Amino acid sequence: MQEVTFITHKGVKILYEDLENAQIEEVIPWIERAKLVIRKQPEKSVLALLNVKNAKFDSAVTSALKDFAKGNEPYIKFAAVYGIEGLKEIIFKAVLGFTGRKNLVLCKTLEEAKDILARQA
């Protein structure tokens, strides 16, 4: 099961959103769980790390992720995404363009993502 949980890195609380190896049918239920966690947090307080390594996407999932990212914007202080390569990188850039978010970065490793988020605290 994909997780939505808080972790601590270098003393900083980070919301770890784990979609690693998720199948298409698992993503939208995960989005609903993640919304419940994120949207209970104070505005501009969440440092989020999204792991999408080897996750499967289709057009419905891509659309749901766009809406998810847009709806979360008031709560996210900064976000990092790990595990995007190939076609997913194009989807990621489309999500960025759609949402207009400037507080979202693509990272090559989980450690890089955690370090970037820890520096935002």
C-alpha positions as CSV (number, residue, x, y, z in Angstrom):
1,M,0.0,0.0,0.0
2,Q,1.2,3.5,-0.9
3,E,1.9,5.7,2.1
4,V,1.3,9.2,3.2
5,T,3.3,9.8,6.4
6,F,5.4,12.3,8.2
7,I,9.1,11.6,8.5
8,T,11.9,13.6,10.1
9,H,15.1,14.5,8.2
10,K,17.8,16.7,9.9
11,G,15.2,17.6,12.5
12,V,12.7,18.8,9.9
13,K,9.2,17.4,9.6
14,I,8.6,16.2,6.0
15,L,5.4,14.8,4.5
16,Y,6.5,11.7,2.6
17,E,4.1,10.7,-0.1
18,D,5.1,7.3,-1.4
19,L,3.7,6.2,-4.8
20,E,6.7,4.1,-5.7
21,N,5.7,1.1,-7.9
22,A,2.0,2.2,-7.7
23,Q,-0.3,0.7,-10.3
24,I,-2.8,3.0,-12.1
25,E,-5.8,1.8,-10.0
26,E,-3.9,2.6,-6.8
27,V,-3.1,6.3,-7.5
28,I,-6.5,7.9,-7.2
29,P,-7.4,6.3,-3.9
30,W,-4.0,7.3,-2.7
31,I,-4.7,10.9,-3.8
32,E,-7.8,10.9,-1.6
33,R,-5.9,9.7,1.4
34,A,-3.2,12.3,0.8
35,K,-5.7,15.1,0.5
36,L,-7.1,14.3,4.0
37,V,-3.6,14.6,5.5
38,I,-2.4,17.7,3.6
39,R,-5.5,19.8,3.8
40,K,-5.6,19.4,7.6
41,Q,-2.3,21.2,7.9
42,P,-1.8,25.0,8.4
43,E,-1.5,27.0,5.2
44,K,2.1,27.2,3.8
45,S,3.4,24.7,6.4
46,V,3.9,21.4,4.5
47,L,7.3,20.3,3.2
48,A,6.3,17.5,0.9
49,L,8.3,14.8,-0.7
50,L,6.6,12.8,-3.5
51,N,8.2,9.5,-4.6
52,V,6.8,8.4,-8.0
53,K,9.6,6.0,-8.9
54,N,8.2,3.3,-11.2
55,A,4.6,4.5,-10.6
56,K,2.1,3.9,-13.5
57,F,0.1,6.8,-14.9
58,D,-2.6,7.3,-17.5
59,S,-4.5,10.3,-18.6
60,A,-7.1,10.0,-15.8
61,V,-4.3,9.8,-13.2
62,T,-2.4,12.7,-14.8
63,S,-5.6,14.8,-14.6
64,A,-6.2,13.8,-11.0
65,L,-2.6,14.6,-10.1
66,K,-2.9,18.1,-11.7
67,D,-6.1,18.8,-9.6
68,F,-4.4,17.4,-6.5
69,A,-1.3,19.6,-6.9
70,K,-3.5,22.7,-7.6
71,G,-5.7,22.0,-4.6
72,N,-2.8,21.5,-2.3
73,E,-1.1,24.8,-3.2
74,P,-2.4,26.7,-0.2
75,Y,-0.9,24.2,2.2
76,I,2.5,23.5,0.6
77,K,5.5,25.5,1.7
78,F,7.8,23.6,-0.7
79,A,7.7,20.2,-2.4
80,A,10.2,17.9,-4.0
81,V,9.5,15.1,-6.4
82,Y,11.7,12.0,-6.9
83,G,11.5,9.2,-9.4
84,I,10.5,11.0,-12.6
85,E,12.2,10.1,-15.8
86,G,11.3,9.8,-19.5
87,L,7.6,10.5,-20.2
88,K,6.9,11.2,-16.6
89,E,9.2,14.2,-16.7
90,I,7.1,15.6,-19.5
91,I,4.0,15.0,-17.4
92,F,5.7,16.7,-14.4
93,K,6.5,19.8,-16.4
94,A,2.9,19.9,-17.6
95,V,1.7,19.7,-14.0
96,L,4.0,22.6,-13.1
97,G,2.8,24.6,-16.0
98,F,-0.9,23.9,-15.2
99,T,-0.5,24.8,-11.5
100,G,1.9,27.7,-11.9
101,R,3.7,26.5,-8.8
102,K,7.3,27.8,-8.2
103,N,7.8,25.9,-5.0
104,L,8.1,22.5,-6.6
105,V,11.4,20.8,-7.7
106,L,12.4,17.6,-9.4
107,C,15.2,15.7,-7.6
108,K,17.4,12.9,-8.8
109,T,17.7,11.1,-5.5
110,L,15.6,10.8,-2.3
111,E,18.5,12.1,-0.2
112,E,18.7,15.2,-2.5
113,A,15.0,15.8,-2.1
114,K,15.1,15.4,1.7
115,D,18.1,17.8,1.9
116,I,16.4,20.4,-0.2
117,L,13.3,20.3,1.9
118,A,15.2,20.4,5.2
119,R,16.8,23.7,3.9
120,Q,13.4,25.2,3.4
121,A,12.4,24.9,7.1
